[in-house]
Amino acid sequence: MRVSGVVRPPGDKSISHRVLMLAGLARGRSELEGLLTGDDVKSTARVLRQLGSDVSQVRDGVSVTVRGRSLTRPASILHCGNSGTTARLMLGILAGHRFAATLSGDASLRRRPMRRVTEPLRAMGALTYTTPVASAQIKSALLFAGLTGRVNVTIREPYRSRDHTERLLVHLGLGLHERDGAIVYEPAPRSVVRSFRLSVPGDASSAAFLVAAAVLAEQGELVIENVGVNPTRTGFLVALERMGAHVERLNLRDQGGEPVADLVARPAALRGTEVTAAEIPTLVDEVPVLAVLASRAAGETVFREVGELRVKESNRLELIAANLRATGANAQVRGNDLFVHGTTRPARGRVDTARDHRLAMAFAVLGTTPGADVRLSERASVAISYPAFFADLRRIGAGGKGNGRGRGRGRKGRR
């Protein structure tokens, strides 16, 4: 397989949620470009409309305008779809308001843990809190609660999680700083969120699948434009470098407080590595595609302390291992660690995505390797974060036979 061309991933999902929420809290008309148009972000827009914000339609190629105003009590349950980010961050925003609201979601979301957010929110006055896990969602919920409730918040994490919320608050001049290793929010008297214009960079997690396809290719070169390279999100590239794949960063620039670059990825011979517990927060969403790359690397790769993957959109940890075994690789979960042994055998077998977008995309990438015949249980889940994924995979030359075309849930025959 030869990979070539220039591709631009969709807008960053984490940033898209956050800028929509801040625009909904702002006074006046905000204009947002480059928002992800996936289902999760649309869930955030829908919830904001239920709370009284005027949010234009979220669709490709069109700026989204938000007329923020004081949020009001919703007339019905706030339905967050499949989006854990929507649910957890809105809990923080709502905690600072005096009206009651009920949040719900689909069956997958209702199974995901929310107490890790609700417990510190219940304790809020001026709050100093050490998070039990490095979680950007917990941290962001508490910061949003401090913002809307006008209270001081001090947060410490065991490891640094992604910091998009902090960068946005600093960019908007909203009283956030660091002190003695802690994140500190101190609201200024009568401070308000003012309307703003912002362009969202490309999603680093979505770009990771394109990088992986280029690394697994037999020849060629791929340019991936306008990718957010926030250091709390680029652990994937650091791990990939240890595995033998160098991804160049060109045209480094700042965009709304976030570092952005164009990436150049090429085929590489991979070797196994160890991904430490301290690195996991910087690449937690990329573990599925890193595990797929590890299955094609020489030797063993170990992912330490990835138990958090059990409570993602699926039991992502067990499914990564099971699906790698189903396609001919050797993978095991031991406690909270994942072990993957590389193989040169063609990847062939049926993959159960459990309607998890990152599993679908990761194993679709595995399906681009020589001799592969990887059959996904479904493909529709990619609409959550990267609606054009399969079209882009074909466009860069990685969409030939074995590209993980879905067969519909439960059908096991060969194509």
C-alpha positions in Angstrom: 0.0 0.0 0.0 1.2 3.5 -0.9 0.1 6.5 1.1 0.1 10.0 -0.3 -1.5 13.4 -0.3 -2.6 16.1 2.1 -5.4 15.7 4.6 -6.9 17.8 7.3 -8.5 16.1 10.3 -11.8 17.4 11.8 -11.8 20.0 14.6 -10.6 19.0 18.0 -13.4 17.3 19.9 -12.3 18.3 23.4 -11.8 22.0 22.4 -15.1 22.1 20.5 -17.1 21.1 23.5 -15.3 23.6 25.7 -15.6 26.6 23.4 -19.2 26.0 22.8 -19.9 25.9 26.5 -17.9 29.1 27.2 -19.6 30.8 24.3 -22.9 29.8 25.8 -21.9 31.4 29.1 -20.5 34.6 27.4 -22.3 37.9 27.0 -22.9 38.7 23.3 -22.3 36.9 20.0 -19.4 34.5 19.7 -18.2 33.1 16.4 -16.5 29.7 16.2 -14.8 28.2 13.2 -13.5 24.7 12.7 -15.8 23.0 15.2 -16.0 19.2 15.0 -19.4 18.4 13.5 -19.6 14.9 15.1 -22.5 13.6 17.1 -20.9 14.4 20.5 -20.4 18.1 19.8 -24.0 18.3 18.5 -25.1 16.9 21.8 -23.4 19.8 23.6 -25.0 22.3 21.2 -28.4 20.7 21.8 -28.1 20.9 25.6 -27.0 24.6 25.5 -30.1 25.4 23.4 -32.3 23.6 26.0 -30.7 25.9 28.6 -31.5 29.1 26.7 -28.4 29.8 24.5 -28.9 30.6 20.8 -26.6 28.2 19.0 -26.6 28.0 15.2 -26.6 24.7 13.4 -23.3 22.7 13.7 -22.4 21.6 10.2 -19.3 21.3 7.9 -17.7 24.4 6.5 -19.9 26.9 8.3 -19.0 29.1 11.3 -21.1 28.5 14.4 -22.5 31.5 16.1 -23.5 31.5 19.7 -25.5 34.2 21.5 -24.8 33.6 25.1 -27.1 34.7 27.9 -27.9 33.7 31.5 -28.8 30.0 31.4 -32.3 29.1 32.4 -34.1 26.1 33.8 -34.7 23.5 31.1 -38.2 22.4 30.3 -37.1 18.8 29.9 -34.3 16.3 30.6 -31.0 17.4 29.1 -30.0 14.5 26.8 -26.3 14.1 26.3 -26.4 11.3 23.8 -23.2 9.3 23.9 -21.0 12.2 25.1 -19.3 11.8 28.5 -17.7 15.2 28.0 -21.1 16.9 27.5 -22.5 15.3 30.7 -19.5 15.8 33.0 -18.7 19.4 32.0 -22.3 20.4 32.0 -22.6 19.1 35.6 -19.9 21.6 36.5 -21.6 24.5 34.7 -25.0 23.6 36.2 -23.5 23.3 39.7 -23.0 27.0 39.7 -26.7 27.8 39.0 -29.7 27.8 41.3 -32.1 25.8 39.2 -32.6 22.1 39.1 -31.8 20.1 35.9 -31.6 16.4 35.0 -29.0 15.0 32.6 -29.3 11.7 30.8 -27.9 10.0 27.8 -27.9 6.7 25.8 -27.4 3.3 27.4 -23.6 3.5 27.0 -23.4 6.9 28.7 -25.7 5.9 31.6 -23.2 3.1 32.4 -20.2 5.5 32.7 -19.0 6.7 36.1 -20.3 10.2 37.1 -19.7 10.1 40.9 -16.1 11.1 40.3 -17.5 14.5 39.2 -20.6 14.8 41.4 -18.9 14.1 44.7 -16.4 17.1 44.5 -19.2 19.3 43.1 -21.3 18.5 46.2 -18.5 19.7 48.4 -18.0 23.0 46.6 -17.7 26.3 48.3 -14.1 27.5 47.9 -12.6 24.2 46.9 -9.2 22.6 47.1 -9.3 19.1 45.5 -6.8 16.4 44.6 -8.2 14.3 41.8 -7.9 10.5 42.4 -7.1 10.1 38.6 -5.7 12.4 36.0 -8.9 13.4 34.3 -9.4 16.5 32.2 -13.2 16.0 32.6 -13.1 16.1 36.4 -10.8 19.1 36.3 -12.8 21.0 33.7 -16.1 20.3 35.6 -14.7 21.8 38.7 -13.2 24.8 36.9 -16.6 25.5 35.2 -18.3 25.2 38.5 -15.9 27.8 39.9 -16.5 30.0 36.9 -20.4 29.9 37.1 -20.5 29.8 40.9 -17.9 32.5 41.3 -15.8 30.6 43.8 -12.1 29.8 44.1 -10.9 26.4 43.0 -7.5 24.8 43.5 -6.9 21.4 41.8 -4.0 19.0 42.0 -3.6 15.9 39.8 -1.5 12.8 40.1 -0.3 13.4 36.5 -1.1 16.3 34.2 -4.1 15.7 32.1 -5.0 17.6 28.9 -5.2 21.3 29.6 -7.5 22.8 27.0 -9.8 24.3 29.6 -7.0 26.0 31.4 -5.6 27.4 28.1 -9.1 28.7 27.1 -9.6 30.4 30.4 -6.2 32.1 30.2 -6.9 33.1 26.6 -10.2 34.7 27.6 -8.6 36.4 30.6 -10.6 34.6 33.2 -8.3 34.4 36.3 -6.6 31.1 36.0 -3.0 30.4 36.9 -0.7 27.8 38.4 0.7 28.0 42.0 3.0 25.5 43.6 2.1 22.8 41.0 -1.6 23.3 41.4 -4.2 24.8 39.0 -5.8 27.8 40.6 -9.0 29.6 39.5 -9.7 32.9 41.3 -12.6 34.9 39.9 -12.2 38.6 39.7 -15.0 40.7 41.3 -17.9 41.1 38.8 -15.9 39.2 36.1 -17.9 38.0 33.1 -17.1 35.8 30.1 -17.0 38.1 27.1 -18.0 37.0 23.6 -15.1 35.9 21.4 -14.0 34.6 18.1 -11.9 31.4 17.9 -10.8 28.8 15.3 -10.5 25.3 16.6 -7.4 23.3 15.5 -7.6 19.8 14.1 -8.0 17.0 16.5 -4.8 15.3 17.6 -6.6 12.0 18.3 -8.2 11.9 14.9 -4.9 12.7 13.3 -3.4 9.7 15.1 -5.3 7.3 12.9 -4.0 9.0 9.8 -0.4 9.0 11.2 -0.8 5.3 12.0 -2.0 4.5 8.4 1.0 6.3 7.0 3.4 4.5 9.4 2.0 1.1 8.4 2.1 1.8 4.7 4.8 0.3 2.5 5.8 3.5 0.8 4.8 7.2 0.4 4.4 10.2 2.6 1.4 11.9 4.1 0.9 15.5 5.2 -1.7 16.1 7.9 -2.5 19.8 8.2 -3.6 22.0 11.1 -3.2 19.5 13.9 -3.3 20.6 17.6 0.1 19.7 19.2 -0.7 20.6 22.8 1.9 18.7 24.9 -0.8 17.2 27.0 -2.2 15.5 23.8 0.9 14.4 21.9 2.1 11.4 24.0 1.1 9.3 21.0 3.9 11.0 18.9 6.4 10.5 21.8 5.6 6.8 22.1 5.7 6.4 18.3 9.2 8.0 18.2 10.4 5.3 20.6 8.9 2.7 18.4 10.9 3.9 15.5 8.6 6.3 13.6 9.5 9.9 13.4 6.7 12.4 12.6 7.9 15.8 11.6 6.2 19.0 12.8 6.2 21.9 10.4 4.7 25.4 10.5 4.3 25.5 14.2 2.0 28.3 15.3 -0.4 29.5 18.0 -4.2 29.3 17.4 -6.5 30.5 20.2 -3.9 29.7 22.9 -3.1 26.2 21.4 0.0 25.2 19.6 -0.8 23.9 16.1 1.4 22.3 13.4 1.4 20.4 10.1 2.5 16.8 10.5 4.5 14.7 8.0 4.3 10.9 8.5 6.1 8.2 6.6 6.3 4.4 6.7 8.5 2.9 9.4 9.7 -0.4 10.8 8.4 -0.5 14.4 9.7 -2.0 17.6 8.0 -2.6 20.9 8.1 -0.2 23.8 6.8 0.4 27.3 4.2 3.1 27.8 4.3 4.2 31.4 1.5 5.2 33.7 2.6 8.8 33.7 2.3 8.9 29.9 -1.2 7.5 29.7 -3.1 10.9 30.3 -1.3 12.3 27.3 -2.4 9.5 25.0 -5.4 7.8 26.6 -7.6 8.1 23.5 -4.8 6.8 21.3 -4.2 3.5 23.2 -6.4 1.6 20.7 -4.4 2.7 17.6 -1.1 2.4 19.5 -2.0 -1.2 20.4 -2.8 -1.9 16.7 0.6 -0.5 15.8 2.2 -2.6 18.5 0.7 -5.7 17.0 2.8 -5.0 13.8 6.0 -4.1 15.8 8.9 -6.3 16.6 8.8 -7.5 20.2 6.5 -6.7 23.0 4.7 -3.4 23.9 3.4 -2.8 27.4 0.8 -0.2 28.4 0.9 0.4 32.1 -2.1 1.3 34.3 -4.7 1.6 31.5 -7.6 0.3 33.7 -9.4 3.6 33.0 -10.2 2.3 29.5 -12.7 -0.1 31.0 -15.1 2.8 31.5 -14.8 4.5 28.2 -17.5 4.3 25.5 -17.0 0.5 25.8 -14.9 -1.8 27.9 -12.2 -0.6 25.6 -9.3 -2.3 27.4 -10.7 -5.9 27.2 -12.0 -5.3 23.6 -8.6 -4.1 22.4 -7.0 -7.3 23.6 -9.9 -9.5 22.4 -10.0 -7.9 18.9 -6.2 -8.2 18.5 -6.5 -11.9 19.3 -9.4 -12.2 16.9 -7.2 -10.8 14.1 -4.2 -13.0 14.8 -2.1 -11.1 17.3 -1.1 -12.0 20.8 -2.5 -9.6 23.4 -3.4 -10.0 27.1 -4.7 -7.9 29.9 -3.0 -8.5 33.3 -4.6 -6.5 36.0 -4.6 -2.9 34.6 -1.7 -3.5 32.2 -2.1 -4.4 28.5 0.6 -6.5 26.7 0.8 -6.7 23.0 3.2 -9.0 21.1 4.0 -8.1 17.5 3.4 -10.4 14.6 4.1 -10.5 10.8 1.1 -12.7 10.1 -1.6 -10.9 8.0 -4.4 -9.5 10.2 -7.6 -11.4 9.5 -10.7 -11.7 11.5 -13.9 -10.1 12.7 -13.7 -7.2 15.1 -16.4 -6.3 17.6 -16.4 -2.5 17.9 -19.1 -2.3 20.5 -20.1 0.9 18.7 -16.9 2.5 20.0 -15.6 5.0 17.4 -12.0 4.6 18.4 -12.0 0.9 18.2 -13.7 1.1 14.7 -11.1 3.5 13.4 -8.1 1.7 15.0 -9.0 -1.7 13.5 -9.9 -0.1 10.2 -6.3 1.1 10.1 -5.1 -2.4 10.9 -7.2 -3.5 7.9 -5.0 -1.4 5.5 -1.9 -3.7 6.1 -0.7 -6.1 3.4 -2.9 -9.3 3.2 -5.3 -8.0 5.8 -9.0 -9.0 5.9 -10.4 -7.2 8.9 -14.2 -7.1 9.2 -15.8 -4.5 11.5 -19.1 -5.2 13.2 -20.2 -1.7 12.3 -18.7 1.6 11.0 -21.4 4.2 11.9 -19.9 5.0 15.3 -17.1 7.0 13.7 -19.7 9.8 13.3 -19.1 10.6 16.9 -15.6 12.1 16.3 -14.6 11.8 12.6 -17.6 11.6 10.2 -15.4 11.6 7.1 -12.9 9.0 8.4 -13.4 6.3 5.8 -13.5 8.7 3.0 -10.2 10.2 4.1 -8.7 6.8 4.5 -9.6 5.9 0.9 -8.4 9.3 -0.3 -4.9 9.0 1.1 -4.5 5.6 -0.6 -5.2 3.4 2.5 -8.7 2.3 1.6 -8.1 -0.8 -0.5 -9.1 -4.4 0.4 -9.0 -5.1 4.1 -9.9 -1.5 5.1 -12.3 -2.7 7.8 -15.5 -2.3 6.0 -18.4 -3.0 8.3 -20.7 -6.0 7.7 -23.5 -5.2 10.1 -23.7 -6.4 13.7 -23.7 -10.1 14.2 -22.9 -11.3 10.6 -19.8 -13.5 10.6 -19.4 -14.7 7.0 -16.4 -13.6 4.9 -16.8 -10.9 2.3 
